[in-house]
Amino acid sequence: MSILVAENLSKVYGSRLGKRYEALRQFNLTVEKGEFIAVMGPSGSGKTTLLNLLSSIDTATSGKITINGSAITSFSKNKLAKFRRKNMGFIFQDYNLLDTLTIGENILLPLTLNKVKVSEMKNKLSTISKQLGIGSIIDKRTFEVSGGQMQRTAIARALIHDPAIIFADEPTGNLDSKASLQVMESLSTLQKVSKTTTVMVTHDPFAASFSGRVVFIKDGKLFNEIHRGDNRQTFFQDILNVQSLLGGNTDDLQTIRF
Amino acid sequence: MTFRQFAFNNVKRNTRAYLSYFLSCLFAVTVFFMYAVVVFHPDIAHYEFRDIVKSGVVFSQVIIYGFSFLFVLYSTSSFVKSRQKEYGLLTTLGISKSQLNRMLIWENTIIGIASIVAGIIVGSLFTKLFLMVFSLILDIDHTLPFYISLKAIGLTALLFFVMFEVNSLAVVWTLRTKSVMEVFRGAKTSKKAPRFSYILSSLSLAAVGYAYYLAYTANWFNVFPRMGLILVFIIPGTYFLYTQFSIAFTNGLRRNKHLYYRNLNMLTVSDLTFKLKDNARLLFLVTILSAVAFTSSGVLYGLLQSAQTEAKRFVPQDVTFITEGEDNQAAFMDHVNKVEEKFQKKEIPYHSMSARSMVVKSDSAYSDWNDLSIAIYAYTDYKHLMELNQDNAVPKVTGNDAYLMVDEFAYIRQLDPLKGLSIRSGNEKSDLHAQLIGAQLNGNIFGHFTMIVSDEVFDRFYRAAENDEVMYMHAMHTPHWIRYANDIADITDYDFNENFHADSQADFYVTMKESMSYTFFFGIFISVLFFLAAGSILYFRMYQGIDKDLNHFHSLYRIGLTDKEMKKIATKQLGILFFIPFLIAVIHALFAFKILQNMLSASVVLPSITVISVYFVIHFANFIFIRNIYTAKLKKVM
């Protein structure tokens, strides 16, 4: 069953009179339930634009997106906001945690917005924080914990309300290699356990190697697509090979970090 | 690009950041300028109240200037502090401290000059309106014509230019630029959780409570020493109420999970905790400014409204004339006739009668009642006087009974018991059973107290009275005297000689009203100024913090916060920041009104409700205005 279907998605920046820039051209993507896909590409290839469109933070110039059976491209802004917090989870490069709240409160935020019972909130919080190994810090404030812990908090927040799909934007972008490993391992484990569909944008081949499928885009169009076999190490090598094929700026080729 | 151009472009191209600062300066200049126009208005010189009013206006000018100084100093320093990051960047690029100082002074000078020019222009636009209100309140028969003297412009420009320069020097002098590292790290470090102390929170409540108690129980005799004491408790009490108790309170809210986790409460409360902590000093300032504004305008308005009741309280009879000694009788009657002629000429309706009285000495074992001069009246005369004035008389006095009139202050002072009182004149003596009653007849300069005795006792004394012990009283009842208050005051308020004594409610009323209306005008003007300043401080603070809020709400938007919910949260938070100081200021002011009420016989309930309602309407309009700007700005990131 497809959770997310994007058809002929286009995004043009700039006004009709001014300089136009086509960030995404007639893009098609289908994500099956429980799938974990990574979107890769050089800077300016349109991968962040794609994620913003899929997650309804930005609106497409043309095209259609269907998530869980609802055509969200026809929703009003208000309905979209409500749809987002019910059906989607978000993980951002800058964590996007509110520093006025504690770690635990940040995780609970989607539940309070969705008006869940307090007893249920407490149960869910203790379960998910244990799974992610952040049970001991839920009363701490955001500035008291490390980047890896903040990103795991964000993962907990993205998953706590059992969303249909999770969007992750460069989840390892601000982390060192050890924290990246922890974050990616917890994300992929949780994703497998809860069978949540995940779409991740990254230019870190290491992070991408945790996914089941990597979609490469260049200049707003699909470039290539590779699937993972049994071994993550080989998959990692495959990703590197496609990246060198893809060219792009050398800055975007990450050094191997183990 | 020269350095000066750099400073100029900084201002020109970053209008949004400078706008709030500019507006606050503009506001100060405008107000000062309008008062300066009055001071230098040529027509003001032609009125007889010139001295009183002019010194009032000049006094207001001084207060406004002093206040503007602090206000601009505050705005400058908070504005400069909000740009620390920019200075850090410039420091990284290699700007020297002296160059940075020069840049700041240049920028401030540009804004200063711009706001002086704009302030004078805006002030000129409002001058006509201001002169109209001014003429109306001071009872000038025609509105002062529109006239702006060059002196007013010169004075405003000069004083404010000096102010801006001195202020920017002061701010530059105290500015400590952060190290480059600090600036870059500063962007990432989050703020610590607000802390509070239980001891200080409870002390703040206790201090405020004690001050309220002092105010509630104040009276004429202890009010002045108490006022200082109240301030000593209320000001630090309010301060810690904001810095400590508010945090304790929101922490309490956070602990109640059922309430806290419900819907938007978590977002609202947690953010509010930080906002309260960050703005505690500011809210304190706003509260004190508003409380001063409410209290002074309420008290002034209350006094103005109470003039009639107070006149009745201090001068129970409408109009009275009294003289002492048989030798003065003829002259006295002559004078009384002249006065009545004047009343007739002015067509003021009246009824009048004459009454006998005489001065006696008292003897008592208690020092409060010993050796007093007392004016005694026969009960029948007293009854007629009361009937004339349409007041209720006490029951008939017989034998050795008597009523001694004391004003209400005497009750508060806890006098000795009134026992074993006897009175004596040169030739007569009598023991009396006297009771205290409130003042019903006008006092006079010849006796400390007034007493009602039975007709028999009075006749015995009167027959034996010596020449200089006899007193004559002529009383007039003037129905609807308020209508003729000015005329009656004119007729009764002139010196005869020292043997005559005249008293009238109208005179008391007119004097009180006159002195109050000047004080009222200046008081209200300055109060409104304080109040507006308090409002604009809130506005500028909100404007400065908006970038952080934009980030905050953008984060929430990405997770899925709707427009409506954003508006709800923003309205609640702004509402609390706006109305908590207002509410506390109102409560402070209510206790101040209670002090006034304890001292006045007229009710101050209506005047105080009026004053607070007017302020509330202004404040509410201000709130709606600012909330709409704020949410419109936030909506852009949603």
Interface residues (C-beta under 8 A of the other chain):
Chain A: I57 K77 N78 A81 K82 F83 R84 R85 K86 M88 F90 F92 N96 L98 D99 T100 L101 E105 L108 L109 P110 L111 T112 L113 K115 V118 M121 K122 R141 T142 F143 R157
Chain B: T189 S190 K191 K192 A193 K257 H258 Y261 R262 N263 L264 N265 M266 L267 S270 D271 T273 F274 H552 S555 L556 Y557 R558 I559 G560 L561 T562 D563 K564 E565 M638
